[in-house]
Amino acid sequence: MVLHLPMAEVLPAEEGEAEGCIQCQEGKKMVLFVTGKCHWGCDYCPLSENRRESPDMFANERRCKDWSEVIEEARAMNATGTGITGGDPLLDAEKSIEAVSQLKQHLGEHHHIHLYTSIPFDTTLAKRFADAGLDEIRFHLLDGRSTKYLQVMNACHEHGIVVGVELPCEPDKEESLFRLIDELEETPISFLNLNELEITVGNQDNMDVRGFNLSSSMSAAAEGSAELAIRLKEAGKSKSYHVKFCTAQYKDAGQLRNRFKRRAEMTLRPYESLTEDDTIIFGAIPASLEDAHDDVEEIKQMCGLTDGWIRYDASEQRIEIPVALAEELAEIFTVPVQVIEVHPTHERLEVSVIHLN
């Protein structure tokens, strides 16, 4: 029996939906993690331990040491935009402004950039972000009120940056969230995004303390979050801004899967194939560095392969070939012949190895 990961269809954009969301759900946005620094310690934070308080940058799943690697990752998936996140990007404002500038410089003015922050930062930074090319900013209101953020929201809006609010929909914050729906009418925001609250390895202890349970055995969503978000979205229909609800399932089965698929299609080598789960498979024959050249030449001559259809991976010490060819060679070779499955990320994390002989 073969099990396949769930895949959500790309949902049509809602009227008034933020451009950042539209591109994200189509898998077209790179995720740029600029810093793990964050002072707030939100108990629902899903950030993994290896990124929490880390000074490192990650472009999608790739750890990057400089801007050239960030740009390389964006091009590897043909990203039409980038979402800048953390930690909190405003705890390293200079790096975040530089990120916007670098992305626009190398990928073009059309490359759409949005940024998340929880900080009601100095309004002078609004012009600097706008001058660098920031298209959209999303405020996470720490106290659930807009009061402390109104000044910087107005400054960003005045400088041409689209302003929005993005929050997890906490089941025990019903009263304050409904109050916020009305309060946001007095701000310049264009959208309010409500994310289904997730229970993860990074926040499970805190969620247990608050009494939250999983909504089902097949989901990371907290029970009651979706129901509240749906009622809030209904209440928001009469508002001047757009209210969106993003489910936990769609983030994984839609946005993430679409991004993986896009990167895979852009980087697929001639001898590789894309599976129904949007992983990459290829045939492989283990070979030492000393024997690699002769073995590759022998297989090329035997099977009539051109260079693009066979490759030696020195780091893994294996010859890589099409799966169909590997299945044929497994019948006649006494050396191991395998099918390798990897994630379509920069690190190409190995998912499985099937031994054919």
N, C-alpha and C positions, 0 to 999 in steps of 0.2 A: 504494500500500500504506500502510495506517495502522497504526502501532505504538502499543500502549497500555502504560503503566507497570504493573508487577506489583502486584497488590493481595492481601494476605494476609487470610484470614478472621479474624474475632475469635475467639481461642481461648477455650474455656470455662475458668473459673477453677479452678485446682487446689485441693484441700483444704489449708488452711493458708496459702494465698498471701496476701501482703501486700495490704491495701486500696489502697495507692498503686499497685501494679502492676496491679491489676484495673481501676482507673479509667484508668490510663495507656494500657493496650492497647486500651481502648474509645475512645480519643481524647478523653476527657473532662477531661484534666488540662492546665492551662496550665503552661508551663515558664517559671519566673521566674529569670533570671540576675541575681543581685544585685551581683556584683562579679567582675572578672577577676583580682583579686589572688590570687596563689598562690605560696608559697615553695618548693614541692617539686620542680618541674621533672621530673615523671615522664616517662620517655622515650616512653611510649605515649599521652600526652595528645593527644586529637584536636582540641583547641581551635584555632579559626582565629586568624590574626594580628590581625584587627580586634577580637577580644574579649580576647585574652591581655593581662593586666595592665590592662585598661580599667576605669575607675571607673564606667562607664555601666551602667545597668540595661537589660535587654531582657525584655519580656514576649512570649513566643513569638519571632517574628522582628522585633518592633517595638521600636525604641529609645525608652525612656521617660524623661522628665525629672522626673516627679513621680508620686506615688501615684495621682492621679486618672486618669492615662493607663494605669497598670497595671490598675486596676479596670475601666476602659473596655474594655481588651483582654479581660479575663476575661469580661465580660458579652457581648462580641461573639461569643464562642464558647460561651456558656452553660456555662462551666467548672464542674464539680462539685468540683474540687479543684485544687491547685497543687503542683508540685514545685520546691523552691527549690535552686538550684545555682550554680555559678561555674566558674572560680576555686574558691575555698573560702569559703563564706558566713561561716565563723567568723573569717575575717580582717577582717570588718566585722560583728562580732556585734551591735552596736547596730542597724545597718541591717537585719539579718536578723530580729531580734526585732520590730522595727517592721513589717517586711513581714508577719510572721505576724499581728500585731495588726491591721493595716490590712485584710488579707484577711478575717479573721474578722468584723471590725466591719462591713464593707460587703457581704460576701457570705453571712454567716450562720455560726453555729456548726457547721452540717452540712458546710460547705466543708472538704474533707479536705486537710491540708497535710503534706507530708513534706519533709525537708531532708537534703542530703548534706554530709558533712564528712570531712576526713582528720585532724582535730585532736583529740587527747585533751584537751579544754578544761576549764577550771575548773568544778568540779561545782556551784558556786553559780549558774551560768548555766542549769543544767537546770531549776530551779524557775522561772526567768524565762521560759524558752521554754514550759514547761508552762502557766504563768499566761497567757501570750499566746495559747495555744491550739494549739501544735504537736502534731500527732497521731502523727507517726512520724519517726524519725531513722535514717539509714543511714550507718554508718561505713565508710570506705575505709581499711583497715589498711595503712599505708605499708610496714611491715616484714613484712607477712604474719603477724603474731602479734597476739594479743588482749591481751597483758600490759599494755601501756601504756594501753589503752582500758578496762580492766575497771572501774576506779573510776567513770568518767563513764557507762559503760553502766549500771551499777547505779543511779547517781543518776537517770538519765533514766527507767529502769524504775520506780523507786520513786515518781516524780512522775507516773506514768501515761502516759508516752510509749512507744509501741511501738518496740522497738529491733531493728535488723537490721544485717547486714553486706552490702556490695555491692562486688564486685571484678571486674576483667577476668580472664578465664581465660587466663593466659599459658602457652603450650605448654611452655616450659622451666622451669616452676615446679611440676612435678608432685609432687615429694616434699614440698615445703612446703605445697602446697594440701591434700594428703591428711592431713598432720599437723594442719593447721588445722581440718579437718572434725571431728576428735576433740577438739581443744582448745576449740572453740566450745561443746561440751557443758557446760563449766564457766562459761558466761556466761548472761545473761538474754535472749539474742536470741530472736526469734520466727522469723526467716528469714535465709537466706543466698542472695543473688542473684549468679549467675555470668553475666557478660556476655561474649559472644564477642568476642575481641580483634579490633579493626579496624585496618587500615592505611589512613591518610588522608593528605591533603596536609600536614596539620600534624605528622605523626609519621613519615612515610615514611623519611626519612634514618636516624632512630634504629632503626626496624624493620629496615632493611637491614643495619645494623651488627650487630644481634642474629641475623641470618640468617633472619628470617621471610619467607615468601612468601605471596602470595594463594592462598586455597584454590581459587579458580576465576577465570576471566576476567570473570564476571558478578557477583562479590561483592567486598566490601571486607574480608571476614573473613580472618584469618590462618590459614594451614594448621596443622592439629593442635589448634586451640583447641576446636572443637566436639567432637571425639572425646574430649578430656580432660574437658570439662564433662559429657558424658554419663556417663562413668565415675564422676565425682565425685557427680553426682546420684544414681546408683545406690547409691553408698556412703552417701549421706545419708538413705536411706530408713529406716534404723533409728534415726535421731537424733530428738531431742525438738523440733527446729526444722525448718522447711520449706526445702528446697533447690530453687531455680528456675534454669533455664538460659534466657537470652534471646539469641536469635540476632541477628546483624547484619542479616540480611534482614528479620526481623520488625520490628526497630526502624524500618526505612525503609518497608517495604511494609505494615506493620500499624499500629504506633503513630502514626508521623508522618502517614501517609495518612489514618488515621481522624480525627486532629486537624484536618487540612486540610479534610476533607469536612464535619466538624461545623461549623467556622467558616464554610465556604461556605454551608451550608444556613441558618445563622443570619443571614447578612448579604446574601443574594442579593436583588438589586433585581428588580422585576417584569419588566423587559425582559431580564434576564440568564438564562442557562442553565448548568447544571452538566454538564460533560463526563464521559465514562467515566474520565478521568484525574483527576477531582476538581479540574479547573481551571474557570474561569468564562469564558464567551464571550458576546459581544454585538456587534451591528452598530454601525458608526461612520461618520460623515461629517465630515471636517475642516471647520471653520468658524472664521473669525476672531472676535475679541471684538466687533468693530464690527458684524458681520453676524449674530451668533448669535441675538439676540432675534427678528429678522424671519424667519430661516431656521427656527427652532424653531416659530414660530407658523404658518408656511406648511405645514410637514410635519404639524403637529397637525391643521390644518383639512383638508388633502388626505387624510389617512389616518384621521381620526376618533379620534386618540389623546388619552387623558387624561394629566394631568401625570405620573403614576407610570410611564408607559410611554415616556417620552422625557426626556432629561436633557442639559444642556450641561455638559461638564467644562471649566472655564476653564483649569485648569493644563495640560491636554493639547490645548486648543482643538479640541474635537470634540463633535459631537452623538451621543449614544448612544441606540440603538434596538434592538428585537428583531432577531435574526439573520434570521428569516423575512421581516421587512419590508425589511431591508437587501438581501436577495436579489432582492426585487421591484423596489425602487427602482434597483438597479444596472442594470436593463434599460432604464430611461427617463432616468436622470440622466446628465449629462455630467461632473459633478464626481465625484471619487473616492468610492467606497463600499467599506467594508472590514468584515472580521470580525476582532475583537480577542480575543486569549486572554490571560488574566492569572491569576496565582496568587491564591488566596483569603486572602492575608495583608493586614495593614494597609497595606503599601506597594503592594499589587496589582502586583507585578512583572510586566511584560509578557513573555509567553512567545513569542507569534507574532502576525503581522499577515498576513491574507490579503486581497489586492486582488480585488474582485469584478468590476471593470470597468476 
